């Protein structure tokens, strides 16, 4: 049995770096069985969750009214308003809207499936689904009104920012999966642009977009860590079975 296994894997297979994305151990040899980022992701996810819950209660204790910093930020955005800024702000608002995020999420999931990375496809799909399932009911429960001078949405509720939550979730998830510095940089820039856009258009209060950011970080890091644990355990079972 051991001889047959060595004949199938050599010279491209290394047990310490076997990937469990498929039963073929020669696929994705760069995917290690152990990843030191997992405990870090868990810690970051827990911290983001605690901060998100704390902000949620702060908003609820205020009667869902804007916090002092919310009104100050909204006034600052009004003072900086100009036609060019509004046009620029609408770009992430449209791209990161419901339809845009569905297209991006489905397309990303399909790409990972096509290149035979189903674990990564699962990661993306599960993260986006979970962040929506958390944010939508929570917004309905808190029922916070949007700024009165909103240039975008005037219906639905404000806390947390769904645009920001989904944008953050996708950015962090892809950065963790692809493990490239430029992905982190582009993702961070996109999230900051989205947060600015939502407040510049007065679609959300500052605390709304901060909550969306925290929600996205929490979901992306925790889902990624859990999927990785599942993947590694399966890889270990495959290794033991092949022995």
ZAVEXMAR-439258 format. One record per atom (N, C-alpha, C): x, y, z. Coordinates in steps of 0.2 Angstrom, whole numbers, padded with zeros to 4 digits, always signed. Atoms other than C-alpha are relative to their C-alpha. Layout:
# ZAVEXMAR-439258
XYZ
...
# end
This chain:
# ZAVEXMAR-439258
+0004-0006+0000
+0000+0000+0000
+0004+0006+0000
-0004-0006-0001
+0014+0012+0005
+0004+0001-0007
-0003-0001+0006
+0023+0008-0011
-0004+0002-0006
+0005-0003+0005
+0008+0011-0022
-0001+0007+0001
+0002-0007-0002
+0005+0028-0013
+0007+0004-0003
-0006-0004+0002
+0024+0033-0016
+0000+0000-0008
-0001+0000+0007
+0023+0028-0034
-0005+0005-0003
+0005-0005+0003
+0007+0039-0037
+0002+0007+0002
-0001-0007-0002
+0013+0054-0028
+0007+0003-0002
-0007-0002+0001
+0032+0055-0031
+0000+0002-0008
-0004-0004-0004
+0040+0067-0036
-0003+0006+0002
+0003-0006-0001
+0027+0080-0034
-0004+0001+0007
+0004+0000-0006
+0019+0075-0017
+0004+0001+0006
-0003-0001-0006
+0024+0080+0000
-0006+0000+0005
+0005+0001-0005
+0013+0074+0015
-0001+0006+0004
+0001-0005-0004
+0017+0089+0025
-0003+0006-0003
+0003-0006+0003
+0010+0101+0012
-0006-0003-0005
+0006+0003+0004
-0005+0090+0005
-0006+0004+0001
+0006-0004+0000
-0020+0099+0001
-0006-0004+0000
+0007+0004+0000
-0038+0093+0005
-0005+0002-0004
+0005-0003+0004
-0046+0103-0008
-0004-0006-0004
+0002+0005+0004
-0048+0087-0018
+0004-0007+0003
-0003+0006-0002
-0043+0069-0016
+0007-0001-0003
-0006+0000+0004
-0029+0072-0028
+0006+0004+0004
-0005-0003-0004
-0014+0076-0017
+0005+0004-0004
-0005-0004+0004
-0004+0084-0031
-0003+0007-0002
+0003-0006+0002
-0016+0098-0033
+0001+0005+0006
-0001-0006-0005
-0012+0115-0024
+0006-0002+0005
-0005+0002-0005
+0005+0109-0017
+0002+0006+0004
-0002-0006-0004
+0007+0127-0010
-0004+0001+0006
+0005-0001-0006
-0007+0124+0003
+0002-0004+0005
-0003+0004-0005
+0001+0119+0019
-0006-0003+0005
+0005+0003-0005
-0008+0108+0032
+0000+0004+0006
+0000-0004-0005
-0003+0120+0045
+0001+0007-0002
+0000-0007+0002
-0006+0139+0044
+0000+0004+0006
+0000-0004-0006
+0000+0151+0058
-0005+0005+0001
+0005-0005+0000
-0013+0163+0053
-0007-0002+0003
+0006+0002-0002
-0027+0153+0059
-0002+0002+0007
+0002-0003-0007
-0026+0157+0078
+0000+0007+0000
+0001-0007+0001
-0023+0175+0073
-0007+0002-0002
+0006-0001+0003
-0038+0175+0063
-0006-0001+0005
+0005+0001-0005
-0048+0168+0077
+0000+0005+0005
-0001-0006-0005
-0042+0181+0089
-0003+0006-0002
+0003-0006+0003
-0046+0195+0077
-0007-0001-0001
+0007+0001+0000
-0063+0188+0074
-0004+0001+0006
+0003-0001-0006
-0067+0187+0092
+0000+0007+0002
-0001-0007-0001
-0061+0204+0095
-0005+0005-0004
+0005-0004+0004
-0071+0211+0081
-0007-0001+0002
+0007+0002-0002
-0087+0202+0087
-0001+0004+0006
+0001-0003-0006
-0085+0209+0104
-0001+0008-0001
+0001-0007+0002
-0083+0227+0097
-0006+0001-0003
+0006-0001+0004
-0097+0225+0085
-0006-0001+0005
+0006+0001-0005
-0109+0219+0100
+0000+0006+0004
+0000-0006-0004
-0103+0233+0110
-0003+0006-0003
+0003-0006+0004
-0107+0246+0097
-0007-0001-0001
+0007+0001+0001
-0123+0238+0094
-0004+0002+0006
+0003-0001-0006
-0128+0240+0112
+0000+0008+0001
-0001-0007-0001
-0121+0258+0112
-0006+0004-0004
+0005-0003+0004
-0133+0262+0098
-0007-0001+0003
+0007+0001-0003
-0148+0254+0106
-0001+0004+0006
+0001-0004-0006
-0145+0263+0122
-0001+0007-0001
+0001-0007+0002
-0145+0279+0113
-0007+0001-0003
+0007+0000+0003
-0163+0275+0107
+0001+0000-0008
-0002+0000+0008
-0155+0272+0089
+0001+0007-0003
-0001-0006+0002
-0152+0290+0088
+0007+0001-0002
-0007+0000+0002
-0136+0296+0080
+0005+0002+0006
-0004-0002-0005
-0121+0297+0092
+0003+0007-0001
-0003-0006+0002
-0112+0313+0094
+0005+0000-0005
-0005+0000+0005
-0098+0308+0083
-0003-0001-0007
+0004+0001+0006
-0111+0303+0070
-0002+0006-0003
+0002-0007+0002
-0118+0320+0069
+0005+0004-0003
-0006-0004+0002
-0101+0328+0068
+0002-0002-0006
-0002+0003+0007
-0096+0317+0054
-0004+0002-0006
+0005-0001+0005
-0112+0319+0045
+0001+0008-0002
-0001-0007+0001
-0110+0338+0046
+0007+0002-0004
-0006-0001+0003
-0092+0337+0040
-0001-0002-0007
+0001+0002+0006
-0097+0327+0025
-0004+0005-0004
+0004-0005+0003
-0110+0340+0021
+0004+0006-0002
-0004-0006+0001
-0097+0354+0022
+0005-0002-0006
-0005+0002+0006
-0086+0344+0009
-0004-0002-0006
+0004+0003+0006
-0101+0340-0003
+0002+0004-0006
+0000-0003+0006
-0098+0344-0021
-0002-0005-0006
+0002+0004+0005
-0104+0337-0038
+0005-0006-0002
-0005+0005+0002
-0088+0328-0042
+0000-0006+0005
-0001+0005-0005
-0087+0320-0025
-0006-0005+0000
+0006+0004+0000
-0105+0314-0026
+0000-0006-0006
+0000+0004+0005
-0102+0306-0043
+0005-0006+0002
-0005+0005-0002
-0086+0297-0036
-0003-0005+0005
+0003+0004-0005
-0096+0291-0021
-0005-0005-0002
+0005+0005+0002
-0109+0283-0031
+0003-0006-0004
-0003+0006+0003
-0097+0271-0040
+0000-0006+0005
+0000+0006-0004
-0094+0260-0025
-0007-0001+0003
+0007+0002-0002
-0112+0262-0020
-0004-0004-0004
+0004+0004+0005
-0118+0255-0036
+0004-0007-0001
-0004+0006+0001
-0104+0242-0038
-0001-0005+0006
+0001+0003-0006
-0106+0237-0020
-0007-0001+0002
+0007+0001-0002
-0125+0236-0020
-0002-0007+0000
+0003+0007+0000
-0136+0221-0019
+0002-0004-0006
-0002+0003+0006
-0134+0216-0037
+0007-0001-0001
-0007+0000+0001
-0116+0220-0038
+0003-0005+0004
-0004+0004-0004
-0111+0210-0023
-0003-0007-0001
+0002+0007+0002
-0122+0195-0029
+0004-0002-0006
-0004+0002+0006
-0113+0195-0046
+0007-0001+0002
-0007+0001-0002
-0096+0197-0037
+0001-0007+0004
-0001+0006-0004
-0099+0183-0025
-0001-0006-0004
+0001+0006+0004
-0106+0171-0037
+0005-0001-0005
-0005+0001+0005
-0093+0174-0050
+0007-0002+0004
-0006+0003-0004
-0079+0172-0037
-0001-0007+0002
+0002+0007-0002
-0087+0156-0031
+0001-0005-0006
+0000+0004+0006
-0088+0149-0049
+0007+0000-0002
-0007+0000+0002
-0070+0154-0052
+0004-0005+0004
-0004+0005-0005
-0063+0144-0037
-0002-0007-0002
+0002+0007+0001
-0074+0129-0042
+0003-0002-0007
-0003+0002+0006
-0067+0130-0060
+0007-0002+0000
-0007+0002-0001
-0049+0130-0054
+0001-0005+0005
+0000+0005-0004
-0053+0116-0043
+0002+0002+0007
-0001-0002-0007
-0053+0125-0026
-0006+0000+0003
+0006+0000-0003
-0069+0120-0019
-0001+0003+0008
+0000-0002-0007
-0064+0124-0001
+0000+0008+0000
+0000-0007+0000
-0061+0142-0006
-0006+0003-0003
+0007-0002+0002
-0077+0143-0015
-0005-0001+0005
+0005+0000-0005
-0086+0137+0000
+0001+0005+0005
-0001-0006-0005
-0077+0150+0011
-0003+0006-0003
+0003-0006+0003
-0082+0164-0001
-0008+0000+0001
+0007+0000+0000
-0100+0158-0002
-0003+0000+0007
+0002+0001-0006
-0102+0154+0016
+0001+0007+0004
-0001-0007-0003
-0095+0171+0022
-0005+0005-0002
+0005-0004+0002
-0106+0181+0011
-0007-0001+0002
+0007+0002-0002
-0122+0172+0015
+0000+0001+0008
+0001-0001-0007
-0118+0173+0034
+0000+0007+0002
+0000-0008-0002
-0114+0192+0034
-0007+0003-0002
+0007-0003+0002
-0131+0195+0025
-0005-0003+0005
+0005+0003-0005
-0140+0183+0037
+0000+0004+0007
-0001-0004-0007
-0133+0193+0052
-0002+0007-0001
+0002-0007+0001
-0135+0210+0045
-0007+0002-0001
+0007-0001+0002
-0152+0210+0038
-0005+0000+0006
+0005+0001-0006
-0162+0204+0053
+0002+0005+0006
-0002-0005-0006
-0151+0215+0065
-0002+0007-0002
+0002-0007+0002
-0155+0231+0055
-0008+0001+0001
+0008-0001-0001
-0174+0227+0056
-0001+0000+0007
+0002+0000-0008
-0173+0224+0075
+0002+0007+0003
-0002-0006-0002
-0163+0240+0078
-0004+0006-0003
+0004-0005+0003
-0173+0250+0066
+0002+0007+0000
-0003-0007+0000
-0161+0265+0065
-0002+0004-0006
+0001-0004+0006
-0166+0279+0054
+0006+0003-0004
-0005-0003+0004
-0155+0285+0040
+0001+0008+0001
-0001-0007+0000
-0148+0303+0040
-0006+0003-0004
+0006-0003+0004
-0162+0315+0034
+0002+0002-0006
-0003-0003+0007
-0151+0322+0020
+0003-0005-0004
-0003+0005+0004
-0148+0305+0012
-0001+0001-0007
+0000-0001+0007
-0143+0306-0006
-0001-0007-0004
+0001+0007+0002
-0145+0287-0008
-0006-0003+0002
+0006+0003-0003
-0157+0276+0001
-0003+0004+0005
+0004-0004-0005
-0171+0284+0010
-0005-0005+0004
+0004+0006-0003
-0180+0267+0015
+0004-0004+0004
-0004+0005-0004
-0175+0253+0026
+0003+0003+0006
-0004-0003-0006
-0164+0255+0041
+0007+0000-0001
-0007-0003+0001
-0147+0261+0044
+0006-0005+0003
-0006+0003-0003
-0137+0250+0056
-0001-0008+0000
-0007-0002+0002
-0126+0241+0052
+0000+0001-0008
+0000-0001+0007
-0121+0246+0034
+0001-0006-0004
+0000+0006+0004
-0124+0231+0023
+0006+0001-0006
-0005-0001+0005
-0113+0238+0009
+0007-0001+0003
-0007+0001-0003
-0098+0240+0021
+0001-0007+0002
-0001+0007-0003
-0101+0223+0029
+0002-0005-0006
-0002+0004+0006
-0101+0214+0012
+0006+0001-0003
-0006-0002+0003
-0087+0224+0005
+0006-0003+0004
-0005+0002-0004
-0076+0220+0020
+0001-0008+0000
+0000+0007+0000
-0081+0202+0020
+0004-0003-0006
-0003+0002+0006
-0076+0199+0002
+0007+0002+0000
-0007-0002+0000
-0060+0209+0004
+0004-0004+0005
-0004+0004-0005
-0054+0200+0020
+0001-0007-0002
+0000+0007+0001
-0059+0183+0014
+0005-0001-0006
-0004+0001+0006
-0050+0185-0003
+0007+0001+0002
-0006-0001-0003
-0035+0192+0006
+0003-0006+0004
-0002+0006-0003
-0034+0177+0017
+0001-0006-0004
+0000+0006+0005
-0037+0164+0003
+0006+0001-0004
-0005-0001+0005
-0025+0172-0009
+0007+0001+0002
-0006-0001-0003
-0011+0177+0003
+0005+0004-0004
-0004-0004+0004
-0005+0191-0007
+0000+0007+0003
+0000-0006-0003
+0000+0208+0000
-0004+0005-0004
+0004-0005+0004
-0007+0218-0015
-0008-0001+0001
+0007+0002-0001
-0024+0209-0011
-0002+0004+0006
+0002-0003-0006
-0024+0216+0006
+0000+0008-0001
+0000-0008+0001
-0019+0234+0000
-0006+0002-0004
+0006-0002+0004
-0033+0234-0014
-0006-0001+0004
+0006+0002-0004
-0045+0226-0002
-0001+0006+0005
+0001-0005-0005
-0042+0239+0012
-0002+0007-0003
+0002-0007+0004
-0043+0254-0001
-0007-0001-0002
+0007+0001+0002
-0060+0247-0007
-0004+0001+0006
+0004+0000-0006
-0067+0245+0011
+0000+0008+0002
+0000-0007-0002
-0061+0263+0015
-0004+0004-0004
+0004-0004+0005
-0069+0270-0001
-0007-0001+0001
+0007+0001-0001
-0085+0261+0003
-0003+0003+0006
+0002-0004-0006
-0086+0268+0021
-0001+0007-0001
+0000-0007+0002
-0082+0285+0014
-0007+0002-0004
+0005-0001+0004
-0095+0283+0001
-0007+0000+0003
+0006+0001-0003
-0109+0278+0012
-0002+0006+0005
+0002-0006-0004
-0107+0293+0024
+0000+0006-0004
+0000-0006+0004
-0103+0305+0010
-0007+0001-0003
+0007+0000+0003
-0120+0301+0002
-0005+0000+0006
+0005+0000-0006
-0128+0302+0020
-0004-0006+0000
+0004+0006+0000
-0134+0284+0017
+0000-0003+0007
-0001+0003-0006
-0127+0279+0034
+0004+0005+0005
-0004-0004-0005
-0120+0287+0050
+0006-0004+0001
-0007+0003+0000
-0102+0284+0054
+0000-0006+0004
+0000+0006-0004
-0106+0271+0068
-0003-0006-0004
+0003+0005+0004
-0116+0262+0055
+0005-0004-0005
-0005+0003+0004
-0101+0259+0043
+0005-0003+0004
-0005+0004-0005
-0089+0255+0058
-0003-0006+0002
+0003+0006-0002
-0102+0242+0063
+0001-0005-0006
-0001+0004+0006
-0102+0235+0045
+0007-0003-0001
-0007+0002+0000
-0083+0235+0045
+0001-0006+0005
-0001+0005-0006
-0083+0225+0062
-0003-0006-0002
+0004+0006+0002
-0096+0213+0056
+0003-0004-0006
-0003+0003+0005
-0087+0210+0040
+0007-0004+0002
-0006+0003-0003
-0070+0207+0049
-0002-0007+0004
+0002+0006-0004
-0078+0195+0061
-0002-0006-0004
+0002+0005+0004
-0087+0185+0049
+0005-0003-0005
-0005+0002+0005
-0073+0184+0036
+0006-0004+0004
-0005+0003-0004
-0060+0179+0049
-0002-0007+0003
+0002+0006-0004
-0070+0166+0059
-0002-0005-0005
+0002+0005+0005
-0077+0158+0043
+0006-0003-0003
-0006+0002+0003
-0060+0157+0035
+0003-0005+0005
-0004+0004-0005
-0052+0149+0051
-0004-0007+0001
+0004+0007-0001
-0067+0136+0053
+0001-0004-0006
-0001+0004+0006
-0066+0131+0035
+0007-0003+0000
-0007+0003+0001
-0047+0129+0036
+0001-0006+0005
+0000+0006-0005
-0049+0118+0052
-0003-0006-0003
+0003+0006+0003
-0061+0107+0043
+0004-0003-0006
-0004+0003+0006
-0050+0106+0027
+0006-0004+0003
-0006+0004-0003
-0035+0101+0038
-0002-0006+0003
+0002+0006-0003
-0044+0088+0047
-0001-0005-0005
+0002+0005+0005
-0050+0080+0031
+0007-0002-0003
-0007+0002+0003
-0032+0081+0024
+0003-0005+0005
-0003+0005-0005
-0026+0072+0040
-0003-0007-0001
+0003+0006+0001
-0039+0059+0038
+0002-0004-0007
-0002+0003+0006
-0034+0056+0020
+0007-0002+0000
-0007+0002-0001
-0016+0055+0025
+0000-0007+0004
+0001+0006-0004
-0020+0042+0038
-0002-0006-0004
+0003+0005+0004
-0031+0032+0026
+0005-0003-0005
-0005+0002+0005
-0017+0032+0013
+0006-0004+0003
-0005+0004-0003
-0005+0025+0025
-0002-0007+0002
# end
